[in-house]
């Protein structure tokens, strides 16, 4: 790491803090400087967002945004590992920010204590290098997809239920979007909520960590992203499966003649919610 401090402007503490990353040939001092100069927005500070935020902070992503309008509940703590018992009743964005500050106080944290809506989504997501969708409902997942597609902003999609998880990465203009895989949400009641069906607390830890890895790889400019690939985890048998899917030229969001050009004309409220 000789010359790293001078060449990339690292402090002595930063060289020590990120030493296990800097030593990786795929990262090095140049890559670590990229991360420190990058930013990522996490939608949802719950089950998926918790590990994603923790690992973005640990990796040294210089600016982290968090969107969530909920408060910490005791029932969250089984899987939402960024929060603790003392945080119950506190806004999740505040609890998450405090945890980031304890892990890595040099990072900038921007919080949005609000629900992502068509009226505010562009104001919130605009300007971020990467978005991680850790939301807990289908309306927000489709909203993230449509808005990021329109803005050309890469994002990672994740979902969990029971012993299962799934994840893909969308690079607008370079591969399929989430609607190419799932054009619309399942009918109301077709998919039970985690409150109804349950979820093993470690499952979002695995999927959220994969989402963070995808974001970090993208920010570093590395190949091998889950673009056009849906990664499935079945932890009941501890198996991973991968399904390839292609861009749909008739996709309403990213197709050749997309229907979704004005989010105010899309009904995001009718699709069913799945609480994580």
N, C-alpha and C positions, 0 to 999 in steps of 0.2 A: 504493500500500500504506500510505498515511498512516493512522495510527490502528490499524493491524493489530496492532502489538506490544502496545499497551495493551488493545485490545478483546478479543483472543484469547489474551493471555498468552504471546506468542512471545518468545524471546530473539533477540538480534541475529543470532546464528549460524543460528537456525532460519529467520529471514526470508530470509537469503541461501541457505541450503541448499535450501529449498523454493520459491524465488522463481519458477522456471519453472512450477510447479504452481499457486501462489497466483494468478498472473496469469491463469490460465484462468477465464473467467466461470463455468464449471461447478463450479469448485473454490473459489477465493477463500480468504480467511482463515477463513471459517466451515467450509468443507469440509476445509481442512487441519487445523483443530482437531478435526473429526470423526475424521479418520484417526489422529491422535495419541492420541485417546481410544478407539480401536477395537482389536480384536484378531482374529487369524486363525490357524487351526491348519492346518499342512501335513502330510499323511500321506505320508511318503516323502521322503527327502533325496537322491533319485537323479536320473534324467534329467529328469523333469517337475518335481519339487520344487525342483531347483537354480535354474532361472530364476525360478520363482514366488517363492521365498524372496528372491532377490536384488532383485526389483522391489518386493516388499512392503516390504523394508527401505529401499530407496531412496525409496519414496513416503512413508515415515514412519508406517506402521501401528505403533501404539505398543507392541503386545505380539504376538510371533510364537511360536507353538508348533511343535515339530518332533517327529514320531514316526518312529523308524526303529531297527531292531535290528541293522543290518548295519555292517560296517567298510568303509573305503575300499579298493578294489582297483585295481591299475594299469589294468585293462581298463575301469574306470569313467570314466577321465579324458577319453575321447574325446567324452563327451556330458554328464557330470555336472559342470558347470562351476563349481560352488560349491567343489569340492575341488581340491587341487593335488598335485603329486608328493610333497611333504613330508608330506602327510596319509595316504599309503598305510599301512594297518594301524591307523589311528585310527578310533574310532567316528564314523559319519557325522554323528550329532547334534552331537558335539563340534566336528568340522571345520566344519560349517555355522554353528554358533554363533560360532566364532572369526571366520569371514568376515563375518557380520553385524556383529560388534563392530568390525571394521575399517572397514566401510562406514558404519555409523551407530551409534556407541557409546551414544547416548542411549536406544535401544530396550530393552525388556525381552524376554528370550528364555527360554522354558521348554522343556526337552528331556525326551523320553520315550524312553529307550534300551530299547525293547521292541517286540514285534510286536503290532499291534492284534488283539485276540481278543474273542469275545463276552463273556468274563468281565471284561474291563477297558475295553471300548469306551465305556461311558457315563461311567465315571469320567474318561476322557481327553477326550471331545468335549464334555462338558457345560460350559456357560458361555462357549463361544467364539461370536463373532458370525458367523463364516464358516469353512467347512472347504474346503480344496483337496485333492482326492484325486489324489495323484501316486504311488499305490501301483503295484506291479509284478506283481500277480496278481489273478485273478478273485475268489477268496474274500474278499480285503480290499475289493475294489471293491463287491461286493454287501453286505458288512458295513457299509461306510461308508454306502451307500444306505439300508439298513434302519434303522440306528441314527439317522442324521440325520433320516429320515422320522418315526420315533417321537418324536424330541426336538424336531422342528420347526426344525431347524438347516439353513440354506441351505448348499449345497456345489457345487463345480465338479468335474465329471468330465472326465478326459482319458485318452487312450490313443494309443499310437504303435506302428508296426512298419514296417520297411523305409523307404520314402519317404512313408509315409502317417501321418496323425494325425487325431484327432477330439476334439471337446470339446462339452459342454453344461453348462448351469447348472440346478440343481434348487432350486426354492423350495417347500418342503413346504406344502401347502394352497393353493398358487396355480397349480400346473401339474403336469405329469407327472413321475414319478421315473424313475430309470434302468431299473427293472424294467418300466416301461411301454414302454420301447424294446427292452429285452432281458430278457425274463422270467427266463431262466436262462442260465448259461454254456454255451458250445459244448462238445461232447463232448471228452474228453481226447484230445489229439493232433490235434484239428481245426485249432487255431491254433498255429503254430510259435512258439517263443520267439525273442527278439531274438538270443540266442546262436546259434540255429540259422539264422535267416533274415536277421539283420543289421538295422541301423538307421542311417540317416544321422544323424550327431551333431547337426546343426542342427535336425532335425525336432522333438525335444522342446524345443529352445529356443523355437521358434515356438509350439508348443501350450502349453508352460508359461507363456510370456509372455501368451498369451490368457487363461489361467486366472487369472493375477495381475490382468490388466485387468478381468476379470469381478468378481473379489473387490473390487477398489478401487472399481469402479462401484457395486457393491452397498453397500459401506460408506458411500459418498457419497450414497446414495439416488437414483442416476441410473437412467433408463430404458434400454431397448434391450438387456437381458440376453438370453443364449441360452436362455431358458426355453421349453421345448417346441420347441426347434430343435437339431438335431445338426449342427455345423459340421465338414465333412470337408476335409482338405487332401491333395491328391495332388501332391507336390513333383516327381515325375518329369516332369510337364507343367506344374507350377506353377499349379494350378487349385484354387480353393475351391468346394465345393458345399454346399448347405444343405438339410436334410431336416426338415420339420416332423413332429412326432408329438404325439399328444394323450394326456391322462390316460386310462388304461384303468380303467373302473369295476370290472373283475374283477381288477385288479392285486393280487397277494398282499401287496404292501407298502403301497400307498397307495389301494387300491380302496375301494369303498363298504362292503365287509365284509372287511377285510384278514385274511389268514391269519397273517401274521407279526406277532405281538404279544409273543412271548417268544423272544428270540434263542437261548436255550439249547436250543430245540427245532428249530433250523434247522441242517442239515448244511452247513457252509461248507467242509468239508475235501475233499469229493469232486470239486469243480470244478477244471479244469486251471489251471495257472499259466503266466503269460507274463512272463518276466523282461525288464525294461527296462534 
